[in-house]
Amino acid sequence: MGNAYGFIEIQGVVPAMTALDIMCKTADVELATWERKLGGRLVTLDVSAVTQAVETAAKNGIKKPAVQGVIANPHPEIVRLVRKSASRFKDAKALENM
């Protein structure tokens, strides 16, 4: 995981996937994890050009995010939380491929 995280919270799978696609095409990004909470979607990205990617997705997506944020040089506790979420995300993907 990198030295910056970009977060968007957006309701609905289609808007979330569209935002992710925009971010991936805008900058060098890697999906770290995907959470489903309260009927919405939280897409967490590990990115090198995080600000550009998040801003582009927020402006050009199908739906505006409820909230967006960028954390440069995250505190170790933030990194730990993202890694924990990412491990659940990767475990779920592994189970789907069985």
N, C-alpha and C positions, 0 to 999 in steps of 0.2 A: 504494500500500500504506500502511496506517495506522501508528499508533504503538504497537500492541500485536499480538501474535500468540498464538493459542491452538493447541495441538497435541494431537492424540490419536492414539494408535497402537492399532489394533484389528484383529484377524484376521477376515477375511471381508468380502465385498462387502456383503452384506445388513446386518450390524451397522454397517458404516461408513456406508452410505447412511442408515440409520435415525438414527445419531448426528448426521450432517450435517443431516438434516431437523429433528431436535429443536433443534439449535443455530440453524438459520435461523429457526425459529419462536419461539425464546426471545429472540433479540436481533438487532440490526442487524448481520448478518454477510455476508461475501462469501468464497466459496471462492477461495483464492489458488492452490492447487495440490493435486495428488493424486499420491502416489507408491506404487509397488508394490515392496516390498522383502521378501525372505525369506518370501513367501507371505502376508504381512499387508498391511495398508493403513495408510498414514500420511496423515491428512487434515490439511492445514494451512489455517488460516483467518486472514483479515485481519479483525479485528473491533473494534467500538467497545465492546461490553459483553462482552468475551472471557471473563472469569472466570465470569460468570453462564451464558453459553452452554456452556462446557466442563463446568462442574459439573453443569448440568442434563442434558446428554447422558450424562455418566458415571453419573449416578444412575438415569436413566430409559430408557436404551437397552436393546436386546435382550441385549447382551453387554457386560460391563465392559471398558473399555480396558485394555490391558497397561500403559500409562503415559499420563499426561496432563501438560500443562504450559502455563503462561502466561508470556509474556515481555513485560513492559511496557517501553516505550522501548528496543527492541532495539538492540544494537550494530550499526554499519554492516555488519560482516561477516555478521551474521545476516540482515539485510535483503538483502544481496547474494546469499546462498545461497537464500533464499526466492524472490527474483526470478529467479534462474537456473532453479530448479525450475519456477516458474510459466511461464517462457518455453517450456520443453519441453512443459509441459502444454497451453499455448495452441497451440503448433505441432502437437501431436498432434491436438487438436480440429479445427484447420484442415484437416489431411490427411483426417480422417474426413468432412468436409463437401464434399470435392472429388468 
